[in-house]
Amino acid sequence: MSATIASSAAWATARLGRLFEPVSDRGHEDAMVLSVYRDHGVIPKDSRTDNFNRTPENLGNYQLVQPGDLVVNRMKAWQGSLGISEHQGIVSPDYEVLRLTAPEHDHRFLHSLLRSRALIEQYALRSTGIRPSQWRLYWDEMKTIEAALPPADEQRAIAGYLDRETARIDTLMEEQRRLIEMLRERRHSLIDGVFSGHVPNVRLQNACLDIVDCPHTTPEVSDDGEYEAVRTASVRNGKYRPGNGWPVGTDTWKARNAAGAPAVGDVLFTREAPAGEACMVPNDRICLGQRMVLLRIDQTVCVGTFLLWQIYSDRVQGHFLLSANGSTVANIRLPVLRTTPIWLPNLTEQRHIAAYLDERTAKIDNLITETEQFIELSKERRTALITAAVTGQIDVREMA
């Protein structure tokens, strides 16, 4: 199957297999470890704090990447997880490393072209696997894609135009991200301010009927399953994020809930990757995935939302941080969780505090959501601009 990306009529077409060739240079354990992000391309792995993939101790099988090489995450290419590297370093053997065979082409133009919506659609068509989470793009398929390339001077003009225009959009998005950080800090200060002046009087286990650890096995995924096995990705900032878990069938749901299904009013807790996140149980159609804990709330002494908010206080989070173990990933053990000191006033006061925080945080969360939506719209505009420029729909020479 061959496809040519639409472009200006004056542009020449070439298969990716004519532009790049696979390389595999291993045994450079001391080099900087790189990673590939959908939004950022190829960057040093330690420059991000949201990458929870463990780097193995033995890096002998990692592949060397030179500046100008194309690095492709085979499993996520269909999402745009690839890019031309500006760095020398090493990447996982699961990645494809491809070297440019035609040095006359502009690296910046190729980076934008290869990450454009038009090419990403082609990666998706050529990826193989039973379900999207298992799709892989192999070079034998990727190399058949044809792309249109303008002359080198026009490539440089397009790259310069995109540098200027995307910089404006990126600056605007960065301002919005700073606003989100400010709102999150305000939200945190609001929560912590409620609990900081009170002395703990019980352990967390005293607020619960039971603390249930997850089965230490991977759930059997069913694409058409009507239940969801919640994962740590399902929980952030006190909120449940539907769709971030695994779909599972009735048998798996029953098996993983042998000790009783999570009930509305209980609290979900992440003990690892990342540790210390929590949210209320959203419904009774879930079960615990890996690294998840269920706090069965004793409603005769505790209001679930009150405990949820207190989990995000500095005192409780500090306790987790000091007590967590794990050489590479922080892990909050159940004995630590059970014995966490908390403040538990009477139910009337708990309800009052929970309602207050629910209302105040909801206003902040709405502002955060609106700002995040603005950022997403800006990303879409940026993507559309890049695709239009690298496929010849915009004549950048008229905009010089």
N, C-alpha and C positions, 0 to 999 in steps of 0.2 A: 504494500500500500504506500503510495507516494502522494504528497500534497504540497502545493506551493502556496506560501503566504502571500496574499494580495499586496501589491505595491505599485509604485510609480512604473510606468511602462518602460522607462529608460534604464531601470535597474536590472542587473544580471542575477540569475538564480544559481544557487549551489546547494548541494546536499550537505548536511552537517558532517557526514562522513568524509567529505572532501576538505572540510575546514579544520577538523580535529582528529586526533588519534589517541587511543587509550595509552596511558603510561602507568607503570607500577614500580615505584622506587621505594623500597622498604629498608628498615634498619637504621632509622634516624631518630632514636628514642629521645634525644636531648632537644629536639626541635620543638617550637611552640605548637600546642594543640589548637587546631582550628575547628570550627563548627559551621554548619550551613543553616541559615534562617530564611524563612519565606520573606520576611520584611526587610532583612538586612543583607542578604547574600552571605559571602564567606567572611567570617570575622573571628578574632581570637576567642576561644571558648570562655576564658576567664574574664572577658569583658562584659559578660551577662551574668545576672544573678538568678535568672529564671530557667536555667538549664539544669535539670535534676538527673540527667543521664550520667551514670558513673563512668569515669575514665579508668580503664584497667591499669594495674601496676606495670604490666609488661606491654610496652608500646612498640615492640619490635615488628609487629605486623602492620602498623599504621603506615600510610602512604605519604610520601613527600609531595608537597604542592609548591610550585614555583609561581611567582607573580605572573599573571597572564593565563594561568591554567583555569580551565572550566571544571568546577567541582559540582557533582550532581548527587543529591540524596535520592537514591533509586526509589525508596518507599514513599517519598513525598514530592517527587518531581511534578506530579500532576497538580500539586498545590502551589508550585512556584518555588520550591526549595532547591535552588541551584544558583550559581553565579560565577563570574570571572573573579578570581582572587587577586587582591592587591598585596597579599602577604605571602611570605615563605613560612611554611609550617607543615604539620602532618595532620591527616584526617583518618577517620575510621576506615577499616577495610571494607565496610559496607557501602562506602561511597564510590562513585565512579570519578576518576581523575582523567581529564582529557587535555591534551596539549595542542595549542593552535599550530597548524602547519602552514598557515598563510600569514606571515608577519605584517603584511601591508595593511591589514584590517585594524581599525581603531578598537582598542579593548573596551572603552567606555560604551561605544555604540553596540558592540556585540553583547556586552553585559545587559544593556537595556533591551535589545532585541530578544535575547534568549529568555528573559524574564517577562516578556510582554504577554498580554492575554492571548494573542493569536498563537504563539508558540506553546503556551501552557495548555491550550485546548488540544493541540497535537500530542503533547505528552500524555494527556488523559486518554486519548484514543488508543495510544500504543502501550499503555500500561496493562499488565496482566495480573490476574489474581481473582479469588472468589468474591471478595468484598473490598470496598475502598480501603479499609484499614490494612489490607494485605496486598494492595496493588504494588507492583514493581515495574520500573521502566529500565529495560536493558538496552545496552548500546546497540545491539544488532537491530533493534527497532528504532531507536532514537536517531541513528545515523541516516535513516532513509528520509527524514524530514527535509524538505527543500525550503529554503528561505531566500528572499530577495535582498540583494546587497547593492547599495549605491556605490559610486566611486569613492575612493578614500577621502578626498577633500570634502565630499558631501557627508560622509560618515562623521568626520570631525565637526562639521557645522551642526549636524543634528545632535551630536554629543554635547557640544557647547550650549546649544539652545536648551537641551534637557537639563543640563547642570544648572542653568540660570532659573528656569521655570520651576523645576522641582525643589530648588533651594528655597524659593518663596513659599511654596506649599509646605515644605518641611519646617520652616521657621514658624509658620502659623500653627502647624500641628504641635510643635514643641511648646509653644505658648499655652496651648490648650492642655497639654500633658502636665505642665507646671500648675495650671489651675486645678487639675484633678488631684495632684499631690497635695496642694494647699487644702482642698476640700477634705481629703482623707485625713490629713493631720488634724483639721478641725473636728472631724468625726471622732478620731481617736481621743483627742483631748476631752471631748464631751463625755465619752464613755468612761475614761479613766478618772475624770473629775468626780464622778458619782461614787466611785468605790475607794478612792485613795485615802479618804479620811476615816475609814472604818477598819477596826481590828478584826482579823479572822477569828471565828469562834467555833468552826467545825471543819471537818475534812470533806472533800468533794463526795466521797462515798456515802456520807450521811444524807446527802440530798437525793440519793438514788436507791431504787429498789434493787437494781442490778447494774453491773457494768459488763457489757458483752463484747468480747473480742470477735473479730471476723474469722471465718474459716481461712486457714492459711493455704488455700489453693486458688487457682485462677478459675473464675466462673466459666461454665460452658456457654459460649455466646450463641444466640439464636437471632438471626437478622429480623425475623418477624415476631420475636418475643414481645409479649405485652407487659413484661415487668422490666425493672431496671436495677442492675447491680451498681450501687453508687461507689464511686472512686474518690480519691482525694481531689481530682479535677472537678468533681461535682460540688465542692464546697469552697467558697471564698468570701472573706469579709462578712461572715455571719449570714450569708445567703446561700440557698440551694440553687444550683445551676442545672436545670434539666437538660438531658441529652448528652451530658459529658460522661455518663456511665456506660455500661455495657447492656444491650438488650438481652434478656434471658427469658426462657420459657417457664411454664408452670412448675415442671419437675425440679428445675434448678432453683427456682424461687422457694419452693417448699423445703428442699434439702438444705439450703443455706439459712433458712429461718427455722431450723429444727428446734431452736431454743425459744421461738416466738418471734413473730414479725415485728418490725419497728412500728410504733403507733404514733399518731399525731399527738404532740405534746412532749415527746421525747426529743433528745438531742443527738445529732450525729457529730462525731469527732474524728479528726485526722491525726493519727499518731506518727505519721511519717510522710515526707515528700509532698507538700510541706507539712511539718508538724504543728499542731496547736490551732488549726482552723476548726470552726464549728458552725452548725446551722440547725434549725428545727427540722424534724422529720416532716416532709411535705405531704405524704400520703401513705397508705398501707400497701402500695404496690411496688415496694422497693425491697432489696435485700443488701447485705453488706458485701462490697467487693473487698479487694485486698487493702490492708493498711487502714481500715476503718474500724471505729469503735462505736457502740450504741450505749448511750447513757439513758437507762430507763428511769425516768423521773418519779420520785415519790411525791405525788401531788398533795399529800397531807402535810408536807413540810416545805415544799419547794415549787416555785413557778418556773417552768422550763425556760421561758424567755429571759427571766432574771438571771438564771445560771448561765445562759448563752452569752449575755452581755458581759457578765463578770469574767468569763473565760478570756475576753479580749482586753481586760485591764492589765496594766503594767505589772502589777504584783503577780498575777497568775501566769502571764506570759514569761515573766522573769523566772518564776519557779520552774517552768518547763525548760527554759533555756539552760539553767544551771544543772538540772537533773537529767537532761536528755543524754542518751549515749548513742554511739555509732561513729565509726571512724570517718565515713564519708558523708553519710546522711543522718541528720538528727532523728532519733527514734525515742518517743516518749513511751516508756514501759508502763504496763498497767499498774504495778505497785506505786509508781510515781503519780500516775493520774488519780488513783484512788485516794492517796494521802495528801493531795494538793490542798493547802489551807484556803478556805473561802469564808466570806462573811454571809451569814444567813439570818436575816431579821425575820420578823413575823410575816405571815402571808399577805396581810394588808399592805405593809410597806413594800414588799416585793412587787406586788401588782402595781402599786403607784409608780415605783421606779421603772419597771418594765414598760409601762404605758408611756411614761415620759420619754424614755430613750427610743421607743418605737416611733413616736411622733417626730422627735427632733432629728433622728437619723434618717427617717424617710424623706424629709425635706432635703437634706444634704445628698442622699442617694439619688434623688430626682435630678438635682443639678449635675451630679457626676454622670448620670445616664445621658442627659442632654448633651453634655460636653463630649462624651464618648461617641455619640451619634454624629456629632459634627466632625470628629476625627475620622470616622468611617467614611463619611461623605467626601472628605478631603482625600482620603486614600483612593477612593473610586475615581475621583477626578484626576488624581496623579496617574493612576493606572491607565485611564483612557487617554490621557495626554501622551504618555510614553508609547502606547500602542499606535496611536495616530501618527506620531512622528517617525517611528522606526519602520512603519509600513508605507510611508510615502503619502499619507492622507493629508499631511501638513507640509507645505513647501517652506522650510525654515529659512531659505535664502531670501524670501520676501520679507522676513521678519528681522533681518539683521540690522 
